[in-house]
C-alpha cells in the first residue's frame, strides 16, 4: 500500500504497518485498518487504536489471516 487511495480501499482489512519512529514502544503493528484521515491512518491492534501519521509509515502491506 502506497497511496491514500490504497488505504481507503483496504479499510476494514487486516494489515501490517512498520513505522520509522517508535510509537508506544513499538515500530511494527498488525491489526485492522479502521480509518484513513487526511494525513494519518488508524489501526486497531489488540483492543487498542493507534493513529499513525502517513509520514511515519515506512511500509504497509496486507496481512494474511
VMD Tcl script that builds the backbone (N, CA, C; Angstrom):
set m [mol new atoms 195]
animate dup $m
set s [atomselect $m all]
$s set {name element resname resid chain x y z} {
  {N N UNK 1 A 0.857 -1.172 0.000}
  {CA C UNK 1 A 0.000 0.000 0.000}
  {C C UNK 1 A 0.897 1.226 0.000}
  {N N UNK 2 A 0.619 2.103 -0.937}
  {CA C UNK 2 A 1.483 3.265 -1.076}
  {C C UNK 2 A 0.728 4.589 -1.049}
  {N N UNK 3 A -0.503 4.582 -1.491}
  {CA C UNK 3 A -1.234 5.843 -1.601}
  {C C UNK 3 A -2.420 5.881 -0.638}
  {N N UNK 4 A -2.956 7.074 -0.464}
  {CA C UNK 4 A -4.137 7.239 0.379}
  {C C UNK 4 A -5.284 6.394 -0.164}
  {N N UNK 5 A -5.404 6.328 -1.479}
  {CA C UNK 5 A -6.460 5.524 -2.113}
  {C C UNK 5 A -6.322 4.043 -1.739}
  {N N UNK 6 A -5.083 3.551 -1.643}
  {CA C UNK 6 A -4.855 2.164 -1.232}
  {C C UNK 6 A -5.394 1.935 0.184}
  {N N UNK 7 A -5.084 2.863 1.078}
  {CA C UNK 7 A -5.540 2.721 2.462}
  {C C UNK 7 A -7.065 2.786 2.543}
  {N N UNK 8 A -7.669 3.652 1.762}
  {CA C UNK 8 A -9.135 3.745 1.748}
  {C C UNK 8 A -9.730 2.439 1.224}
  {N N UNK 9 A -9.160 1.901 0.171}
  {CA C UNK 9 A -9.662 0.676 -0.445}
  {C C UNK 9 A -9.583 -0.519 0.507}
  {N N UNK 10 A -8.557 -0.565 1.342}
  {CA C UNK 10 A -8.363 -1.710 2.229}
  {C C UNK 10 A -8.841 -1.462 3.657}
  {N N UNK 11 A -9.627 -0.421 3.842}
  {CA C UNK 11 A -10.201 -0.140 5.151}
  {C C UNK 11 A -11.023 -1.353 5.614}
  {N N UNK 12 A -10.853 -1.753 6.876}
  {CA C UNK 12 A -11.545 -2.923 7.405}
  {C C UNK 12 A -10.762 -4.216 7.247}
  {N N UNK 13 A -9.657 -4.151 6.504}
  {CA C UNK 13 A -8.825 -5.336 6.283}
  {C C UNK 13 A -7.718 -5.416 7.346}
  {N N UNK 14 A -7.148 -6.605 7.472}
  {CA C UNK 14 A -6.026 -6.827 8.392}
  {C C UNK 14 A -4.737 -6.436 7.658}
  {N N UNK 15 A -3.970 -5.527 8.259}
  {CA C UNK 15 A -2.742 -5.048 7.620}
  {C C UNK 15 A -1.575 -5.069 8.596}
  {N N UNK 16 A -0.381 -4.961 8.040}
  {CA C UNK 16 A 0.849 -4.806 8.816}
  {C C UNK 16 A 1.446 -3.456 8.460}
  {N N UNK 17 A 1.806 -2.689 9.480}
  {CA C UNK 17 A 2.456 -1.394 9.274}
  {C C UNK 17 A 3.771 -1.391 10.032}
  {N N UNK 18 A 4.815 -0.911 9.376}
  {CA C UNK 18 A 6.111 -0.702 10.025}
  {C C UNK 18 A 6.396 0.797 9.966}
  {N N UNK 19 A 6.780 1.373 11.106}
  {CA C UNK 19 A 6.976 2.821 11.183}
  {C C UNK 19 A 8.455 3.187 11.259}
  {N N UNK 20 A 8.735 4.443 10.923}
  {CA C UNK 20 A 10.094 4.969 11.053}
  {C C UNK 20 A 10.425 5.203 12.519}
  {N N UNK 21 A 9.471 5.771 13.252}
  {CA C UNK 21 A 9.684 6.136 14.653}
  {C C UNK 21 A 8.887 5.219 15.570}
  {N N UNK 22 A 9.368 5.066 16.784}
  {CA C UNK 22 A 8.709 4.227 17.788}
  {C C UNK 22 A 7.426 4.895 18.279}
  {N N UNK 23 A 6.346 4.115 18.362}
  {CA C UNK 23 A 5.069 4.567 18.910}
  {C C UNK 23 A 4.716 3.599 20.033}
  {N N UNK 24 A 4.579 4.105 21.236}
  {CA C UNK 24 A 4.261 3.261 22.403}
  {C C UNK 24 A 5.180 2.047 22.503}
  {N N UNK 25 A 6.466 2.260 22.259}
  {CA C UNK 25 A 7.457 1.204 22.424}
  {C C UNK 25 A 7.551 0.195 21.301}
  {N N UNK 26 A 6.903 0.466 20.184}
  {CA C UNK 26 A 6.957 -0.488 19.073}
  {C C UNK 26 A 7.022 0.226 17.728}
  {N N UNK 27 A 7.500 -0.523 16.727}
  {CA C UNK 27 A 7.578 0.005 15.364}
  {C C UNK 27 A 6.795 -0.861 14.378}
  {N N UNK 28 A 6.287 -2.008 14.840}
  {CA C UNK 28 A 5.535 -2.920 13.975}
  {C C UNK 28 A 4.141 -3.113 14.554}
  {N N UNK 29 A 3.136 -2.968 13.693}
  {CA C UNK 29 A 1.743 -3.073 14.087}
  {C C UNK 29 A 1.019 -3.994 13.115}
  {N N UNK 30 A 0.277 -4.956 13.631}
  {CA C UNK 30 A -0.559 -5.820 12.815}
  {C C UNK 30 A -1.960 -5.762 13.395}
  {N N UNK 31 A -2.920 -5.328 12.584}
  {CA C UNK 31 A -4.282 -5.200 13.071}
  {C C UNK 31 A -5.228 -4.789 11.961}
  {N N UNK 32 A -6.404 -4.328 12.355}
  {CA C UNK 32 A -7.444 -3.937 11.408}
  {C C UNK 32 A -7.335 -2.446 11.097}
  {N N UNK 33 A -7.279 -2.128 9.826}
  {CA C UNK 33 A -7.249 -0.733 9.389}
  {C C UNK 33 A -8.636 -0.142 9.606}
  {N N UNK 34 A -8.773 0.718 10.607}
  {CA C UNK 34 A -10.083 1.273 10.969}
  {C C UNK 34 A -10.497 2.434 10.087}
  {N N UNK 35 A -9.597 3.398 9.897}
  {CA C UNK 35 A -9.958 4.552 9.069}
  {C C UNK 35 A -8.724 5.238 8.524}
  {N N UNK 36 A -8.959 6.026 7.475}
  {CA C UNK 36 A -7.912 6.801 6.827}
  {C C UNK 36 A -8.320 8.263 6.874}
  {N N UNK 37 A -7.447 9.091 7.425}
  {CA C UNK 37 A -7.682 10.527 7.503}
  {C C UNK 37 A -6.835 11.234 6.453}
  {N N UNK 38 A -6.867 12.556 6.467}
  {CA C UNK 38 A -6.067 13.329 5.504}
  {C C UNK 38 A -4.586 12.997 5.589}
  {N N UNK 39 A -4.047 12.887 6.805}
  {CA C UNK 39 A -2.600 12.701 6.948}
  {C C UNK 39 A -2.222 11.562 7.885}
  {N N UNK 40 A -3.165 10.671 8.197}
  {CA C UNK 40 A -2.856 9.558 9.090}
  {C C UNK 40 A -3.834 8.406 8.871}
  {N N UNK 41 A -3.495 7.263 9.461}
  {CA C UNK 41 A -4.395 6.113 9.461}
  {C C UNK 41 A -4.575 5.659 10.904}
  {N N UNK 42 A -5.676 4.977 11.161}
  {CA C UNK 42 A -5.930 4.415 12.484}
  {C C UNK 42 A -6.016 2.911 12.335}
  {N N UNK 43 A -5.222 2.205 13.163}
  {CA C UNK 43 A -5.184 0.747 13.123}
  {C C UNK 43 A -5.525 0.221 14.515}
  {N N UNK 44 A -6.393 -0.800 14.574}
  {CA C UNK 44 A -6.770 -1.431 15.837}
  {C C UNK 44 A -5.894 -2.655 16.048}
  {N N UNK 45 A -5.162 -2.649 17.173}
  {CA C UNK 45 A -4.248 -3.739 17.499}
  {C C UNK 45 A -4.509 -4.178 18.935}
  {N N UNK 46 A -4.885 -5.429 19.117}
  {CA C UNK 46 A -5.090 -5.990 20.460}
  {C C UNK 46 A -5.980 -5.116 21.332}
  {N N UNK 47 A -7.084 -4.645 20.785}
  {CA C UNK 47 A -8.037 -3.859 21.554}
  {C C UNK 47 A -7.673 -2.399 21.749}
  {N N UNK 48 A -6.564 -1.966 21.169}
  {CA C UNK 48 A -6.144 -0.564 21.246}
  {C C UNK 48 A -6.104 0.015 19.844}
  {N N UNK 49 A -6.380 1.325 19.741}
  {CA C UNK 49 A -6.299 2.005 18.448}
  {C C UNK 49 A -5.074 2.906 18.422}
  {N N UNK 50 A -4.373 2.886 17.300}
  {CA C UNK 50 A -3.191 3.722 17.121}
  {C C UNK 50 A -3.395 4.604 15.897}
  {N N UNK 51 A -3.200 5.913 16.060}
  {CA C UNK 51 A -3.187 6.839 14.935}
  {C C UNK 51 A -1.742 6.961 14.479}
  {N N UNK 52 A -1.489 6.650 13.226}
  {CA C UNK 52 A -0.134 6.671 12.692}
  {C C UNK 52 A -0.076 7.657 11.539}
  {N N UNK 53 A 0.806 8.620 11.663}
  {CA C UNK 53 A 0.990 9.637 10.628}
  {C C UNK 53 A 1.489 8.988 9.340}
  {N N UNK 54 A 0.996 9.468 8.220}
  {CA C UNK 54 A 1.425 8.950 6.929}
  {C C UNK 54 A 2.926 9.093 6.706}
  {N N UNK 55 A 3.517 10.146 7.242}
  {CA C UNK 55 A 4.961 10.356 7.079}
  {C C UNK 55 A 5.770 9.396 7.942}
  {N N UNK 56 A 5.145 8.779 8.930}
  {CA C UNK 56 A 5.837 7.839 9.807}
  {C C UNK 56 A 5.747 6.400 9.288}
  {N N UNK 57 A 4.933 6.146 8.279}
  {CA C UNK 57 A 4.776 4.791 7.749}
  {C C UNK 57 A 5.918 4.478 6.794}
  {N N UNK 58 A 6.726 3.473 7.179}
  {CA C UNK 58 A 7.827 3.052 6.329}
  {C C UNK 58 A 7.335 2.006 5.328}
  {N N UNK 59 A 6.455 1.103 5.813}
  {CA C UNK 59 A 5.965 0.029 4.957}
  {C C UNK 59 A 4.585 -0.395 5.453}
  {N N UNK 60 A 3.698 -0.693 4.533}
  {CA C UNK 60 A 2.366 -1.175 4.865}
  {C C UNK 60 A 1.959 -2.228 3.846}
  {N N UNK 61 A 1.535 -3.398 4.345}
  {CA C UNK 61 A 1.107 -4.477 3.473}
  {C C UNK 61 A -0.121 -5.150 4.069}
  {N N UNK 62 A -0.852 -5.867 3.225}
  {CA C UNK 62 A -1.952 -6.677 3.727}
  {C C UNK 62 A -1.381 -7.848 4.502}
  {N N UNK 63 A -2.031 -8.197 5.599}
  {CA C UNK 63 A -1.598 -9.341 6.418}
  {C C UNK 63 A -2.520 -10.506 6.148}
  {N N UNK 64 A -1.975 -11.664 5.955}
  {CA C UNK 64 A -2.804 -12.846 5.748}
  {C C UNK 64 A -3.560 -13.191 7.014}
  {N N UNK 65 A -4.631 -13.917 6.877}
  {CA C UNK 65 A -5.454 -14.270 8.041}
  {C C UNK 65 A -4.793 -15.286 8.908}
}
mol reanalyze $m
mol bondsrecalc $m
mol representation Tube
mol addrep $m
